[in-house]
Amino acid sequence: MFWTKVILLSIIGAAIGWLTNVFAIKLIFRPLNPIKIPLVNISIQGLIPKRKSELARSIGQTVETELVSIEEIMDKIIEEENKNQMIQEIKQKVKEIAEQKIPSLIPATIRNMIIGYIDEIIENEGENALNELSEKLIHKATSEVKISKIIEDKVNKFDLYKLEEIILNIAEKELKHIELLGGFIGFIIGFIQGVIILQF
């Protein structure tokens, strides 16, 4: 009889612990819109919906300062191998244009000499020109493009149901573990309480 009561109190404790954590997790997201409680003049709202703008700002700043910056993106785009490829593409394009624009009256030898000279100029000066241009692009991008602002705006535009779904999908296993941990801790507390109470 004694142990039956202890086990019963343990099960009740486990249920309370589990339900408490389930409700606590739900309250992170719900209610999505503020609900006013009459008489006490208090409104309740889920943590994430209430602080969505702060969360969006924080995510944007973290991504920009800790994960990736616009300078890194631009550097990746304008890598050394990309520069070489760009120079070759420029040479090819200029060659095509030159062949079209140089009058057909000019002898082939002179035409080839002109195109060869253009190739040589691009080969010798192309990298410096691209470096100068890339520096200007990076400077312009860093002053005008803010990754943190882009991410903040995107998160702020997220539908709250969609945001909840994304977070739950990412942290589904961890949240289940928190619920089960609440049940386990509740069971232990219920067991200890049962033993203490029923002995006196």
TAGICOR-V303455 format. One record per backbone hydrogen bond with DSSP energy under -1.0 kcal/mol. NH is the residue of the N-H (numbers start at 1). CO is the residue of the C=O. Records with the same first field share a line. If there is no record, write none. Layout:
NH=CO, CO
This chain:
5=1
6=2
7=3
8=4
9=5
10=6
11=7
12=8
13=9
14=10
15=11
16=12
17=13
18=14
19=15
20=16
21=17
22=18
23=19
24=20
25=21
26=22
27=23
28=25
29=26
30=26
35=44
37=42
40=38
42=37
44=35
46=31
47=27
48=28
50=46
51=47
55=51
56=52
57=53
58=54
59=55
60=56
61=57
62=58
63=59
64=60
65=61
66=62
67=63
68=63
73=69
74=70
75=71
76=72
77=73
78=74
83=79
84=80
85=81
86=82
87=83
88=84
89=85
90=86
91=87
92=88
93=89
94=90
95=91
96=92
97=93
98=94
99=95
100=96
101=97
102=98
106=103
111=107
112=108
113=109
114=110
115=111
116=112
117=113
118=114
119=115
120=116
121=117
122=118
123=119
124=120
125=121
126=122
129=125
130=126
131=127
132=128
133=129
134=130
135=131
136=132
137=133
138=134
139=135
140=136
141=137
142=138
143=139
144=140
145=141
150=146
151=147
152=148
153=149
154=150
155=151
156=152
157=153
163=159
164=160
165=161
166=162
167=163
168=164
169=165
170=166
171=167
175=171
176=172
177=173
178=174
179=175
180=176
181=177
182=178
183=179
184=180
185=181
186=182
187=183
188=184
189=185
190=186
191=187
192=188
193=189
194=190
195=191
196=192
197=193
198=194
